[in-house]
Amino acid sequence: MDIRQFLFRHRSYTPVPLLIAILVLANPTWISFAVGIAIALTGELLRLWGVSYAGSATRTTGEVGGDELITSGPFAHVRNPLYLGNFLLTCGFCIAAWAWMPWMLLLAIGLFAFQYGLIISLEEDFLQEKFGEAYQKYYQQVPRLIPRCRSYPFHQNRKPNLKKALRSERSTFISFGLVTLVILLRWQVLG
């Protein structure tokens, strides 16, 4: 099996060891907690915006797939808004916990770059094969992870579905709340 497929299938679980380390080593301050949670919340809002356009198909853990090329909403500004959201969530929780800083943050960034670099290349191969010229045009004009202000000129006229997005992101909301609570408890009770 291609390592990219392995990482794609298990992308929900690969951050768990890092998360455990962050929570065990947590040593936050009010400033680190406030700044970190604000960054993590920004990541979750970006994810929610992306899922409202792409739908729950983004939750697949089997094979890479997709029935259509989504180019509206946040996808008109960045090709991987959900992964950018994940990056902000990860960095935000590292900062909020203030665990072994700055090394934990650098480790998180390095692990993220390795894993998602491979996952994104797998998805790009799939999208190029499935959507051909349409994807090539999108690929050339929309950045991979650093959003641009100007939207993709050929974006779809697709409407977001916030209700479905909220339902799809339910497990992420629960995880967000639990991690925030554990950081607070670790800090206030065990600190």
N, C-alpha and C positions, 0 to 999 in steps of 0.2 A: 504494500500500500504506500502511496505517495505520502510523505510526511505532511504535505499541505492538506491533504484530505483528513488525516488523523487530527491535525490541529483544528480544522474546520469543525469536525464532528464533536470535538471535546472542548470547544472554545468557552463554553459556560463553566467548565470545571478547572481548566488549567490555571486560572488566577487564584484558586482557593489556597494553596500553600502560601502565596505572597500575602493574601488577605489575613490568614492566621498569624503570620509573622508581624504584620502591621498591628493587629489587635493585641497580641501578646506584648509587644514592645512599645505600645502607645504611651506617650508622655506629652499630651497636648497642653497648650495654653489657650486662653480664651481667644487670642488673636489667631493662632493656627487653626483652631476649631472653626471659627467663624469664616475665615478665608477659605479653608478647605471644603467646608460644607457648601459655600457659595459656588465654588468651582464644580463640585460634584453635582450640585443641583442644576447648574448650567448644562452639564453633560446629560443629565436625565431629561431636561427639557428639550435638548437637541434630539435625543433619541425619540422622545414622544412625537415631536414634529415630524421626524423621518418616518416613523411607523404609521402616522396618520396618512401618509401618502403611499407608502409601500405595502402596508397591511401586515398581517401576521405571518406572511410567507417568510419574513425575515427571521422567524424563530426556528426555521428548519435546522435539524442537526444531522440529517442523513447526507445526501449528496447535494452539491452545489446545484442550484436551479433558479428558475425564474421564468414566468410566462410572458412578461413584458419588460421593456427597458423603461425604468422610472426616471424621468428627467424634470419633474416639477417639484415644487416645495423646496426643501433644503438640497435635494438632488440637483437642482438647477445651479447651485453654488459650489457644491463639493460632491465628489462621486461616492464617498463613503461616510455620510453623516452619522450613521449608527456607530461605526467604529471610532469616529472622532468623539462621539458622545461617551463611548466606553473609555477612551483615553482620558477624557476630562474627569469621569467618575473615578477612575483609578488614581490619577494624580491628586484629585480633590481629597480622597480618603487618606492618601499618604500624608498630605499636608495637614489634614484635620487631626490625625492621630499623632503626628510629629514623632514618628518612630524612627530612631536611628538615622536622623537626618544629617546631611543630604543624601547619604548613601542609599537609603531605602527608595527614595524618589528616583535616583539614577538607575537603580536596579529595576524598578517598575518600568521606567521608560525603555531601558534596554530590552527587557523581556517582551514588552508590548511591541516594540519595533521588530523584533525577531518573529514573534508569532503572527502578528497582523500583516507584516510584510509578505509572509508566505501565503496567508489566507487570501489577501487581496490579489496576489498574482494568480492564484487558482481561480478566483472569481472572474478576474479580467480575461483569462484564457477562455473560460466558459462563455462569457458575454460576447467576446470577439467572435467565437465560433457560431453562437446562436444568432446574434443580431448583425454581424458583418459590418457593412458600411455605416449603418446608423450608429452603432456603438463606436466605431472608429472616429466619426465626427464628434461625438460626445466626449470621448476619451481625449481628443486633442484640444478641446475647448474648456473642459471643466477639470480643475485640479483634484488630485487624489485625496488629500487630507487637509490642506490649508484652504479654507473657503475664500472665495472671491466675492466682492460686493455685487458686481454685474452678473445678472442671471444668464443662463444658457439661452441663446436667442431662439432655439428650436424646441423649447420645453413644451411639455404637454399642457393641455388645459384641464388638468385633473383636479378634482376637489378633495380636500382632506376629509378623513372620517375619524374625528376625535373620539367618538364613542367606542369604536372598534380598537383604536389605539390605546385607550385607557384600559380596556379589557385585556389586550395583548401584553401590556406593560405591567400588569398586576404583580407578577412575580418579581420584576425589577424594583417596583415600589416597595414591596415587602422586604427585599434584600437591603434596599437603601435605608429603610427605617431600622432594621435590625443592626446593620453595621453602625449607624449613627448612635443607636442606643448602647451598643457594646462599647464604643469609644467613650461615651459619656460615663457609663458604669465603671469602666476600667479606670477612668480618670478620677471620678468622684468617690468611688468606693474603695478601690484598691490603690489609688494614686498616692 
